[in-house]
Amino acid sequence: MKAAVLHAPHQPLTIEDVSLTKPKGREVLLRTAYAGLCHSDLHFIEGLYPHPTPCVLGHESAGVVEAVGDGVTYVKPGDHVITCLSVFCGTCSQCVTGHPNLCENTDVKMLPGVSRRMTWKGGELMNQFLNLSSFGEQMLVHENSMVKIDDDIPLDRGALVGCGVMTGVGAVFNAAKVEPGATVAVIGCGGVGLSAVNGAALAGAERIIAIDRVSSKLDLARELGATDTINASNLDPVEAVRELTKGGVHYSFEALGTKDTAEQSFRMLRAGGTATIIGMVPFGIKIELHGYDFLRDRKIQGTSMGGNRFRVDMPRLLSLWRQGRLKLDHLISGKIKLAEINEGFTALKSAAPVRQLIDFGVAT
């Protein structure tokens, strides 16, 4: 199969011939239909997070089952699925206490460099990324890394739910548990941040303030439920939020992954408020906060993939999309071919696109 390979940070991806082993016990071979270009992938390309190379990146995807290994009961060839990096075992202490996104079983959620599913150049190891590697024409994954969806759901919309939408909406529903009538601020209006805006609207937030530096993204945020927008290129977002809300918001969501915006998300809280960091702050970067600010019950927390239980949450999100309440169509900035992946990431660095999808041309 053809796949986009990262050989080292700060280098362009190259399109290579990569081989997959045959599905073993509880493994599933998928034909990739769509894969999203996410800032999380870009972090690894830019060396902000370490990962063994060479590797095939990509983690937000949807596809069609081609073959299954021994013991697979959940899917069969021809099924349409969304993949998720929150692969789970179902038996560890995290899974059985309702936190499958934090599964601790490294036989299933394998650590970087452990998987032996891909090779190239006649047998050399090709590293798998987040147990998925979506930037290839096929994926070989554990059966607990996917959720079945109805055949009539467009796979491009399904791919969006596989990471960005699940993370943003999940942060609102599962991590912060936003109540009706609450005030919310979202910093960063890419795919994840816009999904948090939409999630806050679904949760019944009374005021939703979207913050970004790109006017077109702020316009889109209003379409997805924002009641107010702040262009951070010409305003101090903390002061603007505190002025709009007469003291700060009940909930803030940071969806960019920078030190400054993480600290801003905490500073714009009112007493008793909660800041949720969704973005991937670069490895080794420390967030600095004043201890005094915690005295009035302000909190800051992280979330892994929106605290998802993806086999329950993703079908529910798609049901909301069918009803017209969850907006997915607005998030697709464009579709590209695998060979155009470097140009796609260059565009992503410009901050203009919301979500670009690689279209592998799979007929469904």
SERO-4910 file (N, C-alpha, C, O; in steps of 0.05 Angstrom, whole numbers):
BEGIN
 pado doro    nc1    nc2    nc3   cac1   cac2   cac3    cc1    cc2    cc3    oc1    oc2    oc3
  Met    A     17    -24      0      0      0      0     18     25      0     41     24      7
  Lys    A      6     48     -8     20     73     -7     13     87     20    -10     86     29
  Ala    A     33     99     32     30    113     57     49    136     59     70    136     46
  Ala    A     41    157     74     58    180     78     75    175    103     65    169    124
  Val    A    101    176     99    120    169    120    135    193    131    146    209    116
  Leu    A    137    195    158    153    214    171    180    201    178    181    181    193
  His    A    202    211    166    228    199    171    242    213    194    258    200    209
  Ala    A    237    238    198    249    254    220    234    280    223    223    290    203
  Pro    A    234    292    246    220    318    249    232    339    230    255    338    223
  His    A    215    357    223    222    380    206    229    372    177    242    387    162
  Gln    A    221    348    169    225    339    142    198    333    129    179    325    142
  Pro    A    196    338    102    171    331     89    165    302     91    183    285     92
  Leu    A    139    295     91    131    267     90    136    257     62    134    272     42
  Thr    A    143    232     59    148    219     33    127    197     29    120    183     48
  Ile    A    119    193      4    100    172     -2    116    147     -8    132    146    -27
  Glu    A    112    126      8    127    101      6    109     77      3     85     78      9
  Asp    A    121     55     -6    107     29     -6    111     16     21    134     11     29
  Val    A     90     11     35     90      0     62     74    -26     62     52    -27     50
  Ser    A     83    -46     76     69    -72     77     57    -76    105     68    -67    125
  Leu    A     34    -88    105     20    -95    131     21   -126    134     19   -141    115
  Thr    A     24   -135    159     21   -163    164     -8   -171    161    -25   -154    160
  Lys    A    -13   -197    160    -40   -207    160    -53   -203    187    -39   -204    207
  Pro    A    -80   -199    188    -93   -195    214    -89   -219    232    -94   -242    225
  Lys    A    -79   -214    257    -76   -235    277   -100   -234    295   -121   -222    289
  Gly    A    -98   -247    318   -120   -248    337   -130   -220    344   -115   -203    354
  Arg    A   -156   -216    340   -170   -191    347   -161   -167    331   -167   -144    339
  Glu    A   -148   -172    309   -140   -150    291   -158   -148    267   -170   -168    258
  Val    A   -160   -123    257   -178   -118    234   -162   -102    213   -148    -83    219
  Leu    A   -165   -111    188   -153    -96    165   -175    -77    154   -196    -86    146
  Leu    A   -168    -52    152   -186    -32    142   -176    -20    116   -152    -17    112
  Arg    A   -194    -13     98   -188      4     75   -195     33     83   -218     39     88
  Thr    A   -175     50     84   -179     78     93   -195     93     72   -188     92     48
  Ala    A   -216    106     81   -232    123     62   -224    152     64   -219    165     44
  Tyr    A   -223    162     89   -216    190     94   -199    192    118   -202    177    137
  Ala    A   -180    211    118   -163    217    142   -160    247    144   -153    260    125
  Gly    A   -165    257    168   -162    286    173   -134    294    179   -119    279    192
  Leu    A   -127    318    170   -101    330    178   -105    347    203   -119    367    203
  Cys    A    -94    337    225    -99    348    251    -73    362    262    -51    353    255
  His    A    -77    383    278    -53    395    290    -37    376    307    -13    380    311
  Ser    A    -50    355    318    -35    336    334    -14    322    317      8    318    326
  Asp    A    -21    315    292     -1    304    274     21    324    268     45    316    268
  Leu    A     14    349    265     34    370    260     53    373    283     77    378    278
  His    A     44    369    307     62    370    330     85    351    327    108    357    334
  Phe    A     79    327    317    100    306    314    118    313    290    142    307    291
  Ile    A    107    323    269    123    332    246    142    354    254    165    354    245
  Glu    A    134    371    272    151    394    280    168    387    304    183    404    314
  Gly    A    168    362    313    185    353    334    177    363    362    193    362    380
  Leu    A    152    372    365    143    382    391    137    359    410    135    363    434
  Tyr    A    132    336    399    128    311    414    146    290    402    148    288    378
  Pro    A    159    273    419    176    252    408    160    228    399    140    221    410
  His    A    171    214    378    159    189    369    180    175    353    195    188    337
  Pro    A    183    148    356    203    134    339    196    136    310    173    135    302
  Thr    A    217    138    293    214    140    264    230    118    251    248    107    264
  Pro    A    224    111    226    203    122    209    175    114    219    173     92    231
  Cys    A    155    130    214    128    123    222    108    134    202    114    153    188
  Val    A     85    122    203     62    132    187     43    146    207     32    133    225
  Leu    A     40    172    204     23    188    222     -6    184    214    -13    168    198
  Gly    A    -23    200    227    -52    200    221    -68    185    242    -60    163    250
  His    A    -90    197    251   -106    184    273   -135    191    271   -151    180    287
  Glu    A   -144    209    253   -172    216    251   -182    205    225   -177    217    203
  Ser    A   -197    183    226   -203    170    200   -229    153    201   -239    147    223
  Ala    A   -237    146    178   -259    127    174   -253    109    151   -238    117    133
  Gly    A   -264     85    151   -258     67    129   -278     43    128   -299     43    141
  Val    A   -270     23    113   -286     -1    108   -270    -25    116   -247    -28    109
  Val    A   -283    -44    130   -269    -68    139   -264    -86    114   -282    -91     98
  Glu    A   -239    -95    111   -232   -113     90   -228   -142     99   -237   -160     85
  Ala    A   -217   -146    122   -212   -173    133   -210   -172    163   -204   -151    174
  Val    A   -215   -195    176   -213   -196    205   -197   -220    213   -196   -240    199
  Gly    A   -183   -218    237   -168   -239    247   -184   -257    266   -208   -253    270
  Asp    A   -171   -277    277   -184   -296    295   -196   -281    319   -183   -263    330
  Gly    A   -220   -289    327   -231   -279    352   -246   -252    349   -257   -242    368
  Val    A   -246   -241    325   -260   -215    320   -290   -221    318   -298   -236    300
  Thr    A   -305   -209    334   -334   -212    333   -349   -186    329   -373   -187    322
  Tyr    A   -336   -164    332   -350   -138    331   -356   -129    303   -377   -117    298
  Val    A   -338   -134    284   -342   -125    256   -338   -148    237   -327   -169    244
  Lys    A   -347   -144    212   -343   -164    191   -336   -148    165   -340   -124    164
  Pro    A   -324   -162    145   -318   -148    120   -341   -133    109   -364   -144    108
  Gly    A   -336   -109    100   -357    -92     88   -369    -71    108   -381    -52     99
  Asp    A   -364    -75    134   -375    -56    153   -360    -29    151   -337    -28    145
  His    A   -376     -8    155   -364     19    156   -358     26    185   -373     21    203
  Val    A   -334     38    189   -325     44    216   -312     71    218   -301     81    198
  Ile    A   -312     82    242   -296    105    249   -274     94    268   -280     77    285
  Thr    A   -249    102    263   -228     94    281   -225    114    304   -234    137    303
  Cys    A   -212    105    325   -207    123    348   -181    114    362   -176     90    366
  Leu    A   -164    133    369   -139    127    382   -143    117    411   -125    107    423
  Ser    A   -168    120    421   -174    111    448   -180     81    448   -201     73    459
  Val    A   -162     65    437   -166     36    437   -167     27    467   -152     36    483
  Phe    A   -185      8    472   -189     -1    500   -189    -31    502   -194    -45    482
  Cys    A   -183    -41    526   -184    -70    530   -211    -80    541   -220   -102    535
  Gly    A   -223    -63    557   -249    -70    570   -247    -85    596   -267    -91    609
  Thr    A   -222    -90    605   -219   -106    630   -201    -93    651   -202   -101    674
  Cys    A   -185    -73    644   -167    -60    663   -183    -43    682   -207    -38    678
  Ser    A   -170    -33    703   -184    -17    723   -196      9    712   -218     17    720
  Gln    A   -182     21    692   -194     45    680   -219     39    664   -239     53    665
  Cys    A   -217     18    648   -240     10    631   -264      3    647   -286     12    641
  Val    A   -261    -13    668   -284    -23    683   -295     -2    702   -317     -7    714
  Thr    A   -281     20    706   -292     42    722   -302     65    705   -305     87    716
  Gly    A   -306     60    679   -318     80    662   -300     99    649   -308    121    640
  His    A   -274     92    647   -254    110    634   -239     95    612   -214     93    614
  Pro    A   -252     84    592   -238     68    572   -218     84    556   -199     73    544
  Asn    A   -222    111    554   -202    127    540   -175    128    554   -155    136    542
  Leu    A   -174    119    579   -149    119    594   -139     90    599   -124     85    617
  Cys    A   -148     72    582   -141     43    584   -111     40    589    -94     54    577
  Glu    A   -104     23    608    -77     19    617    -64     -7    606    -41    -14    613
  Asn    A    -79    -22    590    -69    -48    580    -51    -44    556    -61    -39    534
  Thr    A    -25    -45    560     -6    -40    538     -4    -63    518     10    -60    497
  Asp    A    -18    -85    523    -20   -106    502    -40    -97    481    -38   -106    458
  Val    A    -58    -80    488    -78    -69    469    -71    -41    461    -69    -36    437
  Lys    A    -68    -23    480    -59      4    474    -29      5    475    -17     13    494
  Met    A    -17     -4    453     12     -8    452     27     19    452     19     38    439
  Leu    A     49     20    467     65     44    469     80     48    442     84     29    427
  Pro    A     89     73    437    104     78    412    128     60    409    143     56    428
  Gly    A    131     49    385    153     32    379    149      2    385    166    -14    378
  Val    A    126     -5    397    121    -33    404    108    -48    382    114    -72    378
  Ser    A     90    -36    368     75    -50    347     93    -61    325    113    -48    318
  Arg    A     86    -84    315    101    -97    293     82   -103    270     83   -125    259
  Arg    A     65    -85    263     44    -89    243     52    -80    215     41    -89    195
  Met    A     72    -63    213     80    -51    187    110    -54    182    126    -53    200
  Thr    A    116    -59    156    144    -61    148    147    -46    122    128    -39    108
  Trp    A    173    -41    115    179    -29     89    207    -38     81    222    -50     97
  Lys    A    215    -33     56    242    -40     46    248    -69     51    270    -76     60
  Gly    A    229    -87     46    234   -115     48    235   -126     76    246   -148     80
  Gly    A    224   -112     95    222   -124    122    231   -106    145    227   -114    168
  Glu    A    241    -82    140    248    -64    161    223    -53    175    202    -49    162
  Leu    A    225    -48    201    202    -40    217    193    -12    209    209      7    206
  Met    A    167     -8    205    154     18    202    137     22    226    119      5    232
  Asn    A    142     43    241    127     47    266     99     56    262     93     72    243
  Gln    A     81     46    278     53     53    278     48     76    297     60     77    318
  Phe    A     31     95    289     25    119    305     -2    117    319    -22    113    306
  Leu    A     -1    119    345    -25    118    362    -43     94    356    -67     96    357
  Asn    A    -30     72    350    -43     46    344    -61     48    319    -79     30    316
  Leu    A    -57     68    303    -74     71    279    -58     74    253    -57     56    237
  Ser    A    -45     98    249    -31    105    225    -50    108    201    -52     90    184
  Ser    A    -65    130    201    -86    134    182    -76    145    155    -91    144    136
  Phe    A    -51    154    153    -42    166    128    -31    144    110    -10    146     98
  Gly    A    -46    123    108    -40    101     89    -66     90     77    -88     94     88
  Glu    A    -63     76     55    -87     66     41   -101     44     57   -125     39     53
  Gln    A    -87     32     76    -99     11     93    -88     15    122    -68     28    126
  Met    A   -103      4    141    -95      4    169   -100    -24    180   -119    -37    174
  Leu    A    -81    -32    197    -84    -57    212    -86    -50    241    -66    -40    252
  Val    A   -109    -55    254   -113    -44    280   -128    -64    298   -139    -84    288
  His    A   -129    -59    324   -144    -76    342   -174    -71    338   -181    -48    332
  Glu    A   -190    -91    342   -219    -87    338   -231    -67    357   -252    -56    351
  Asn    A   -218    -62    380   -229    -43    399   -219    -14    394   -220      3    411
  Ser    A   -209     -9    369   -201     18    362   -221     29    341   -215     49    328
  Met    A   -245     18    339   -264     27    319   -293     24    330   -298      9    349
  Val    A   -310     40    317   -339     38    323   -353     35    296   -348     49    277
  Lys    A   -372     16    295   -388     12    271   -408     35    268   -419     46    287
  Ile    A   -412     43    243   -432     64    237   -450     54    214   -443     36    200
  Asp    A   -474     66    212   -492     58    191   -480     64    163   -465     84    160
  Asp    A   -486     47    144   -475     50    117   -482     76    103   -468     84     85
  Asp    A   -505     88    111   -514    112     98   -501    138    109   -506    159     99
  Ile    A   -484    135    129   -471    159    140   -446    164    123   -429    146    120
  Pro    A   -443    188    112   -419    194     96   -393    190    112   -391    200    134
  Leu    A   -374    175    100   -350    169    115   -333    194    120   -316    194    138
  Asp    A   -336    215    103   -320    239    108   -330    253    134   -314    262    150
  Arg    A   -357    253    138   -367    264    163   -359    246    187   -353    256    209
  Gly    A   -360    220    182   -352    202    203   -323    206    212   -317    204    236
  Ala    A   -305    211    193   -277    214    200   -274    238    219   -257    237    237
  Leu    A   -289    259    215   -287    283    232   -293    276    261   -280    286    279
  Val    A   -312    258    265   -320    251    292   -298    235    305   -297    234    330
  Gly    A   -281    222    289   -260    204    300   -240    218    319   -227    204    335
  Cys    A   -237    244    316   -219    258    335   -229    285    342   -238    290    364
  Gly    A   -228    304    323   -234    332    329   -261    337    342   -263    351    362
  Val    A   -282    326    330   -309    330    340   -313    316    367   -324    328    386
  Met    A   -303    291    369   -306    276    394   -290    291    416   -300    292    439
  Thr    A   -267    301    410   -251    315    430   -264    341    439   -266    346    463
  Gly    A   -273    357    421   -285    382    428   -312    380    442   -316    391    464
  Val    A   -330    364    431   -356    361    444   -353    345    470   -366    351    490
  Gly    A   -336    325    469   -331    309    493   -320    325    516   -327    320    539
  Ala    A   -303    344    510   -292    361    531   -315    377    545   -314    381    570
  Val    A   -335    385    530   -358    399    542   -376    380    557   -383    386    580
  Phe    A   -383    358    545   -402    339    557   -390    323    580   -401    322    602
  Asn    A   -367    311    575   -355    292    593   -336    303    614   -337    297    637
  Ala    A   -318    321    604   -297    331    622   -307    354    639   -305    353    664
  Ala    A   -318    375    627   -327    398    642   -356    395    652   -363    407    673
  Lys    A   -372    380    638   -401    377    645   -415    404    648   -425    411    668
  Val    A   -414    419    626   -426    445    625   -456    444    629   -470    427    617
  Glu    A   -466    461    647   -494    461    654   -510    482    636   -498    501    627
  Pro    A   -536    477    632   -552    497    619   -550    524    634   -551    525    658
  Gly    A   -548    545    618   -546    572    630   -518    582    637   -515    604    645
  Ala    A   -498    565    633   -471    572    640   -459    591    619   -469    593    597
  Thr    A   -438    605    627   -422    621    608   -397    606    601   -384    593    618
  Val    A   -390    607    575   -368    590    564   -350    608    546   -360    624    531
  Ala    A   -324    603    548   -305    615    529   -289    593    516   -280    574    530
  Val    A   -284    595    490   -268    575    475   -246    589    461   -251    607    444
  Ile    A   -221    582    468   -198    595    455   -188    577    433   -179    554    438
  Gly    A   -190    587    408   -181    571    385   -204    559    370   -219    542    381
  Cys    A   -208    567    345   -232    558    330   -224    542    306   -233    546    284
  Gly    A   -206    522    311   -202    501    291   -223    480    294   -244    485    306
  Gly    A   -218    456    284   -238    435    285   -246    428    313   -270    423    319
  Val    A   -227    426    332   -233    419    360   -248    442    374   -268    437    387
  Gly    A   -238    466    371   -250    488    385   -278    494    375   -296    499    391
  Leu    A   -283    492    349   -309    496    338   -329    475    348   -352    480    352
  Ser    A   -318    451    351   -335    429    362   -342    434    391   -364    427    400
  Ala    A   -323    446    406   -330    454    433   -351    476    434   -369    475    451
  Val    A   -349    495    415   -370    515    413   -397    502    408   -417    509    421
  Asn    A   -398    485    388   -423    471    382   -433    454    405   -457    453    411
  Gly    A   -414    441    419   -421    425    443   -433    442    465   -452    434    478
  Ala    A   -422    466    469   -432    484    489   -460    493    483   -477    496    500
  Ala    A   -466    498    457   -493    505    449   -512    482    454   -534    486    463
  Leu    A   -503    457    447   -520    434    453   -525    430    482   -547    421    490
  Ala    A   -506    438    499   -508    435    528   -526    456    540   -533    455    564
  Gly    A   -534    476    524   -552    497    534   -537    520    547   -550    535    563
  Ala    A   -512    525    541   -497    548    552   -511    573    544   -520    576    521
  Glu    A   -513    592    562   -528    617    557   -511    637    541   -522    652    525
  Arg    A   -485    636    545   -467    654    530   -442    638    523   -430    625    540
  Ile    A   -435    639    497   -412    624    487   -394    644    472   -402    655    452
  Ile    A   -370    648    482   -352    668    471   -329    653    456   -315    638    468
  Ala    A   -327    657    430   -307    644    414   -284    664    410   -288    687    404
  Ile    A   -259    654    412   -235    670    411   -216    659    390   -210    635    391
  Asp    A   -207    676    372   -188    667    351   -176    692    339   -184    715    346
  Arg    A   -156    688    321   -144    711    307   -152    712    277   -145    730    263
  Val    A   -168    692    269   -177    690    241   -206    697    239   -223    683    250
  Ser    A   -213    718    225   -240    728    224   -259    707    212   -282    705    222
  Ser    A   -251    693    192   -268    673    179   -276    651    199   -298    640    198
  Lys    A   -257    644    217   -264    623    237   -283    634    258   -300    619    268
  Leu    A   -281    659    264   -299    671    283   -327    672    271   -347    669    285
  Asp    A   -329    678    245   -355    678    231   -367    650    233   -391    647    237
  Leu    A   -351    630    228   -360    602    229   -369    595    257   -388    580    261
  Ala    A   -355    605    277   -362    599    305   -390    609    311   -405    596    326
  Arg    A   -398    632    300   -425    642    304   -446    623    292   -467    619    303
  Glu    A   -439    611    269   -457    592    256   -460    567    273   -481    554    271
  Leu    A   -440    561    289   -441    537    305   -451    542    333   -452    523    349
  Gly    A   -458    566    340   -471    571    365   -458    593    383   -470    599    404
  Ala    A   -436    605    375   -424    626    391   -443    650    392   -454    658    372
  Thr    A   -445    662    416   -461    686    419   -444    711    417   -454    732    410
  Asp    A   -418    708    422   -400    731    420   -373    721    409   -367    697    411
  Thr    A   -358    738    396   -332    731    386   -312    752    393   -319    776    396
  Ile    A   -287    744    397   -265    762    404   -242    756    385   -233    733    384
  Asn    A   -233    776    370   -209    773    353   -185    780    370   -180    803    377
  Ala    A   -170    759    378   -148    763    396   -124    776    384   -104    781    397
  Ser    A   -125    783    358   -103    797    345   -103    826    352    -82    840    349
  Asn    A   -125    836    362   -126    865    369   -139    870    396   -144    893    403
  Leu    A   -144    849    412   -155    852    439   -141    833    458   -132    812    450
  Asp    A   -139    841    484   -131    822    505   -155    804    510   -175    814    521
  Pro    A   -153    779    504   -177    761    507   -186    759    536   -210    757    540
  Val    A   -168    759    555   -176    756    583   -192    780    591   -214    777    603
  Glu    A   -182    804    586   -197    828    593   -223    830    579   -243    839    590
  Ala    A   -223    822    553   -248    824    538   -269    805    549   -293    812    551
  Val    A   -261    780    556   -280    761    567   -291    771    594   -315    770    599
  Arg    A   -273    781    611   -281    790    637   -300    814    635   -319    817    651
  Glu    A   -296    830    615   -314    853    611   -341    844    600   -362    854    610
  Leu    A   -341    826    581   -366    816    570   -384    803    590   -408    805    590
  Thr    A   -371    788    609   -386    772    628   -387    784    656   -398    772    675
  Lys    A   -376    808    659   -376    822    685   -362    804    706   -373    801    728
  Gly    A   -339    794    699   -323    780    720   -311    754    711   -293    744    725
  Gly    A   -319    742    688   -307    717    679   -328    696    673   -351    699    680
  Val    A   -319    675    660   -337    653    652   -337    630    672   -318    627    688
  His    A   -358    614    671   -359    590    687   -341    569    676   -328    554    692
  Tyr    A   -338    567    650   -322    547    637   -306    558    614   -316    574    598
  Ser    A   -281    551    613   -265    559    590   -252    533    578   -247    514    592
  Phe    A   -247    534    552   -235    512    538   -212    522    520   -216    540    504
  Glu    A   -189    511    524   -165    519    509   -161    498    487   -156    474    493
  Ala    A   -162    506    462   -160    487    440   -138    493    420   -139    485    397
  Leu    A   -117    507    430    -94    512    413    -69    498    422    -53    490    405
  Gly    A    -65    494    448    -42    480    457    -17    497    460      5    488    454
  Thr    A    -20    522    470      3    539    476      4    546    505    -17    546    519
  Lys    A     27    553    515     30    562    542     13    587    548     -1    588    568
  Asp    A     14    607    530     -1    632    535    -31    627    536    -44    637    554
  Thr    A    -41    612    517    -70    608    517    -80    590    540   -102    594    550
  Ala    A    -63    571    548    -70    555    571    -73    572    596    -91    569    612
  Glu    A    -54    590    600    -55    608    623    -78    628    621    -90    635    641
  Gln    A    -84    637    596   -107    655    593   -133    641    599   -151    654    611
  Ser    A   -135    616    593   -160    602    598   -166    601    628   -190    601    636
  Phe    A   -146    600    644   -150    600    673   -156    628    684   -173    632    701
  Arg    A   -142    648    672   -145    675    682   -172    687    675   -181    706    688
  Met    A   -186    676    655   -212    687    648   -236    674    663   -259    679    656
  Leu    A   -230    658    682   -251    645    698   -262    663    720   -247    680    731
  Arg    A   -287    660    725   -299    673    749   -294    654    773   -284    632    769
  Ala    A   -300    663    797   -297    646    820   -314    620    817   -337    621    808
  Gly    A   -301    597    823   -315    572    819   -313    560    791   -324    539    786
  Gly    A   -299    574    773   -299    565    745   -278    543    740   -261    538    757
  Thr    A   -281    530    717   -264    508    709   -252    513    682   -267    518    663
  Ala    A   -226    511    679   -212    513    653   -205    485    645   -194    469    660
  Thr    A   -211    478    620   -204    451    609   -185    455    586   -191    468    566
  Ile    A   -161    442    588   -141    444    567   -145    421    548   -142    397    555
  Ile    A   -153    427    524   -157    407    503   -133    405    485   -125    383    477
  Gly    A   -121    428    479    -98    428    460    -74    414    472    -71    412    496
  Met    A    -56    405    454    -32    391    462     -9    412    466      4    420    447
  Val    A     -6    420    491     17    438    498     43    423    493     45    400    502
  Pro    A     62    435    478     86    420    471    100    407    495    100    417    517
  Phe    A    111    384    489    125    368    510    146    384    524    163    397    510
  Gly    A    146    384    550    166    398    566    159    427    573    173    439    590
  Ile    A    138    438    562    130    465    568    114    465    594     96    449    598
  Lys    A    120    484    611    106    486    637     87    510    637     92    531    625
  Ile    A     64    506    649     43    526    652     47    540    679     49    526    700
  Glu    A     47    566    679     51    581    704     26    595    713     14    610    697
  Leu    A     17    591    737     -7    603    748     -1    614    776     16    604    790
  His    A    -16    634    784    -13    646    810    -29    629    831    -52    624    827
  Gly    A    -15    620    851    -28    604    872    -52    617    884    -72    604    891
  Tyr    A    -51    644    887    -73    659    899    -99    655    884   -121    655    896
  Asp    A    -97    652    857   -121    650    841   -137    624    846   -160    622    837
  Phe    A   -125    605    859   -140    580    866   -157    583    891   -173    566    897
  Leu    A   -154    605    906   -168    608    931   -198    610    929   -213    605    948
  Arg    A   -207    618    905   -236    621    901   -247    599    884   -265    603    867
  Asp    A   -237    575    889   -247    550    876   -244    549    846   -260    535    833
  Arg    A   -225    563    835   -220    560    807   -204    534    803   -188    526    819
  Lys    A   -209    521    780   -197    495    774   -186    495    745   -196    510    728
  Ile    A   -166    479    741   -155    474    714   -151    444    710   -141    431    729
  Gln    A   -159    434    687   -158    405    683   -151    399    654   -154    416    636
  Gly    A   -141    375    649   -137    366    622   -159    345    615   -175    337    631
  Thr    A   -159    338    589   -177    317    581   -164    301    558   -152    313    540
  Ser    A   -167    275    558   -156    258    537   -179    250    518   -197    235    525
  Met    A   -178    261    494   -198    255    474   -226    260    484   -245    245    478
  Gly    A   -230    282    500   -256    289    509   -268    269    529   -293    268    531
  Gly    A   -251    253    542   -262    234    561   -281    214    549   -301    206    562
  Asn    A   -276    206    524   -296    191    509   -299    162    518   -281    150    528
  Arg    A   -323    153    513   -330    124    512   -340    121    484   -364    119    479
  Phe    A   -321    119    465   -327    126    437   -349    108    424   -363    117    406
  Arg    A   -351     83    433   -371     66    421   -400     74    429   -419     66    416
  Val    A   -402     89    450   -428    101    457   -430    129    447   -451    137    436
  Asp    A   -409    145    451   -410    174    445   -412    180    415   -427    197    407
  Met    A   -396    166    399   -396    173    370   -422    168    356   -431    185    341
  Pro    A   -436    145    361   -462    142    349   -482    163    358   -499    172    343
  Arg    A   -480    172    383   -497    193    393   -492    219    379   -511    234    372
  Leu    A   -467    225    374   -460    250    360   -471    249    331   -480    269    321
  Leu    A   -468    226    318   -479    223    291   -509    225    290   -520    235    271
  Ser    A   -522    216    311   -551    220    313   -558    250    315   -577    259    303
  Leu    A   -542    265    331   -547    294    333   -542    307    306   -555    327    299
  Trp    A   -522    297    290   -517    307    264   -541    302    245   -550    320    230
  Arg    A   -552    278    246   -576    272    230   -599    291    236   -614    299    219
  Gln    A   -601    299    262   -623    317    270   -617    346    263   -634    364    266
  Gly    A   -593    352    253   -585    379    246   -575    395    270   -572    420    267
  Arg    A   -571    383    292   -563    397    316   -532    399    319   -522    418    329
  Leu    A   -518    378    310   -489    378    310   -480    385    281   -489    372    262
  Lys    A   -463    405    279   -455    415    253   -429    402    245   -408    408    257
  Leu    A   -429    385    225   -405    373    215   -397    384    187   -373    387    182
  Asp    A   -416    389    170   -410    398    143   -393    424    143   -376    427    126
  His    A   -398    441    163   -383    467    164   -353    463    169   -338    482    164
  Leu    A   -345    440    180   -318    437    188   -299    429    166   -274    432    169
  Ile    A   -309    419    144   -292    410    122   -283    433    105   -299    445     91
  Ser    A   -257    439    106   -246    461     90   -240    452     61   -241    469     43
  Gly    A   -234    427     57   -227    417     31   -217    389     32   -212    378     54
  Lys    A   -215    376      9   -205    349      7   -181    348    -11   -180    362    -32
  Ile    A   -162    331     -4   -137    329    -19   -131    300    -24   -143    282    -12
  Lys    A   -112    295    -41   -101    268    -46    -78    263    -28    -65    282    -18
  Leu    A    -71    238    -24    -49    231     -6    -23    244    -16     -7    253      1
  Ala    A    -19    246    -42      6    258    -52      8    288    -46     29    300    -48
  Glu    A    -14    300    -38    -14    329    -32    -12    335     -2    -18    357      7
  Ile    A     -4    315     14     -5    317     43     13    339     53      6    353     72
  Asn    A     37    343     42     55    364     51     43    392     46     46    409     63
  Glu    A     31    395     23     18    421     18     -5    425     37    -11    448     45
  Gly    A    -19    403     45    -40    405     64    -31    415     91    -44    431    104
  Phe    A     -8    404    100      3    413    126     14    441    125     13    456    145
  Thr    A     24    449    102     33    477     99      9    496    102     11    516    115
  Ala    A    -14    488     90    -38    504     93    -47    505    121    -57    525    131
  Leu    A    -45    482    135    -54    480    163    -38    499    180    -48    511    199
  Lys    A    -12    502    175      5    520    190     -4    549    187      0    566    205
  Ser    A    -17    556    165    -27    583    161    -50    591    178    -58    614    180
  Ala    A    -63    570    191    -86    574    209   -112    579    194   -132    583    206
  Ala    A   -111    579    167   -135    585    152   -155    561    151   -179    565    156
  Pro    A   -146    536    145   -165    514    143   -176    506    171   -162    509    191
  Val    A   -200    496    171   -211    483    195   -203    454    195   -189    445    214
  Arg    A   -212    438    175   -204    410    173   -202    402    144   -222    404    129
  Gln    A   -178    394    136   -174    382    109   -175    352    112   -165    341    131
  Leu    A   -186    339     92   -188    310     92   -174    298     69   -176    308     46
  Ile    A   -158    277     74   -146    262     52   -168    243     42   -179    228     57
  Asp    A   -174    244     16   -194    227      3   -179    205    -11   -165    210    -31
  Phe    A   -182    180     -1   -168    157    -13   -184    145    -36   -176    125    -47
  Gly    A   -207    157    -43   -222    147    -66   -235    120    -63   -238    105    -82
  Val    A   -243    114    -38   -256     88    -33   -286     90    -41   -300    107    -32
  Ala    A   -294     71    -58   -322     70    -65   -338     56    -44   -330     35    -34
  Thr    A   -361     68    -36   -377     56    -14   -406     53    -24   -423     43     -9
***
